[in-house]
């Protein structure tokens, strides 16, 4: 089974929160509020980052690289005998060490792989050779050897493996909160930590309209009659 995440939606929300904070900070100086506008389209363009810079500065269009880095090779997901692993080689010295670990020291002397630029031009060849070499052993065995050689690499976990990892628990990325209808409910923890104002998950997700009256009366100052009219007209 494959899982998908609407990553542009998520990033737009993150940009929205940052933009709102910036506008609030500007209000402290100017005393005026302002409209903050975002769109999924503009977020998707901003997410192109170095791919966008390459096109805008040099006119180089991009292809489809999957998990691969657009301008660094090898830098993508590879398949070992039993698992997918990620390898990110940043320079010629690392490439030579990786080639030696994989049993092919001759790669470092091949003109097609002598520089990152050459490897980018021969991306498919490089990736095929690495996949072929990795197929001879298990992912964990390769990771141990690559890490010993100082090659940036890591295991590609399933969702279950990621949440079962001890680091996930150590960073409090799973919280359990009591929900009024389902009982103990596991939720994602907070990915940012403050040294002085600690964050915590204190409430379960609200049910539909649970806080409508609290917000309308306490925050907006509506009286009981106005709220009753909104409820009668099915606004809330």
N, C-alpha and C positions, 0 to 999 in steps of 0.2 A: 504494500500500500504506500502511496506517495502522499505527502502532506504539503500543502501550499499556504503561504502567508501573503496577504495583501500588503506587501512591504511599503508601497507608496502611501497607502492609507496610514500606516503606523508612523512613517517618517513625517507626513504632513501634520499629524497630531503633535509630534515632538517639536516640529518647527513652530506650530501654533503656540504651544506653551512658552517656548523661548521668546517668541515675538511679543506675547502678552506681557511677559515680565519686563522686556525692554521698553514697551510702551508705558508701563506703570512707572518704571524708573525715570523715563522722560517727563512724566507728569509731575514728579517731585520737583523738577527744575522749572518746567513751564507753567504748571498749574492747570494744564489743559489735557483733556483726554483726546483720543484719536481712534480712527477706524483701523483695524488690523485685518488685512486681506491675504488669504492664501488660496492656492488651488492645487489639486492633485497633479495637474499638467506641469505647473512650474516646479513643484517638488521633484517630479520625475526628471526634469531637465537638470536641476541642481544636483541630483544624485549621480549624474554621469561623471562629475568631478574631473579626474584626470583624462577620461575619454573625451569629455567636452573640451578640456584645455588643448588636447592634441589636435582636435578638429579646428578649433577657433584660431589657434596659433600657427598651425602648420597645414591645415586643410586635409588632414589624414582622416578618412572615414574609418569606422570601426566595424569589425565583423562580430560574429557570435562566438564567444569563447566559453560559454557555460560558466563553470566555477573558476575558470582561468583568469589570471591577471592580464589586462590588455597589453601591457608593455614590459612584463617580466616573465621569462621562461627559463626553467620550469617553476611554475607557481600555480598549482591547481590541485584537484583531487585525483588520486590514482587508486587503482584496484590491486590489492595484494591477493594472496590465495584465498583468504577468508573474509576480508573486510576492506572498506575504503579508508584510505589515509590521505592526509594533506601534506604536501611538501612545498616549501617556499625557499627557493635558492636565490640569494641576492647578489652574488658576485661570482667571479671566475674561480676563486679559491674554494668557495663552497661547492661549486659545480664539480670541480676536480675531486674533492673529498667524497661527494655523493656518488660519483661515477666509480670510485674505488670501492666504496661500501657495496655497491650493487654488482661488483665483479667485472666492471668494464672501464678500467683506467684509461683505455685507448680513446674514450669519448673526449677527454680533455684535450687531446691533440688533434681532434677532427676539426677541420676548418669550418665546418657547418655549425660547430658548437663552441668555437673559440671565444666568442663574446656574447653578451646578452643580445645585442642587435642581431647577430647571426642566428642565435637560437630562436628569437622571435620570428625571423624569416623562415625557419624550419620547425616551427611549433609542432606540427603534426608528427614529424619524424621523431623529435625529442620525446613527446608524450607517448608515442607507440613503443619506443625503446624502453622507457622507464616502466610502462605497464607490463611489458614482456618480462623484464628483469624481476619486478616485484611479484609476479605470478608464481615464482618458485618457492615462496615461503609465506608464512602467516604475517598478518599485519603487525602484531605485537613484537615479533622477532625483528622485523625491519625497523620499527620505531626505536627499539632499544639500540640497535646498531647505528642508526642515523643520529640519534641524540648524543651518543658517545662521540661521534665524529663532529658534533657541533652544527648539524644541519637542522634548521627550523622545520619541525614536522609535528603532526598530531593525529590522533585517531578521530575519525568522523563518527560521532555517536548517534544512535537513535534518540528519539525524545525520551524514552524510558531510561536509557543509559545515562543521558545527561542529567536527569532528575535524580537518579540513584547514585550519582557521583558524590563522594565525600566532600568535595569542594562546594557543591551546591548547598549542602547542609551547613558547612562551615561559614558560608556567606549569607545564611538565613534567607535563601531564595525560595523557600517553601514555608508558608504560614498556614496554621490551622485556626479557623475562626468558627464560632458557634452560629449556625444559621437557624432561624426560627422554624423552618419547615423541613430542612434536610439534615439538621444536626451538625456534626463536625464536618466542616467544608475546607478542603485544602485549596489554597490560592497561591498565586505567585507572590513572592516577597518583593521588597523594594530594592531596585538595582543601584541606588545611590545611598551613600552613608555620610552623615554629618558628624563631626567630632563633638559638637556642643548641643545640637538639637536633634536628637535621635528620632528617626522615623519608625512608625509601627503601623501594622494593619489592625485597626480597632473595631471595625464594623464589617458585617457581611454585605454583599451587594444588595442594594435596596430593592424591594418589590415595587411593582408599577404604582406610581403615585404616592408612595409611602411618606415622602417628605413634602408633598405639595402644599399642604396647609401650613406647615412650619415655615416654609420659604415665603409663601404669599403673605402670611401675617407677620412673621418675624423680620423678614428681610425687605419686603415690598410695602408693608404697612397696610395691607387690605383688611377691612373689617369682615365680620362673619357674614354679613349680608352680601357683600361683593363676592366672597368666596362661594357662597351658596348659589349665586347667579351663574358663576363660571361652571359650577358642577351641574346645575340645571341645564345649561346650554351645551353641556358635554365638551367644554373647553378643557376641563381637567377631569 
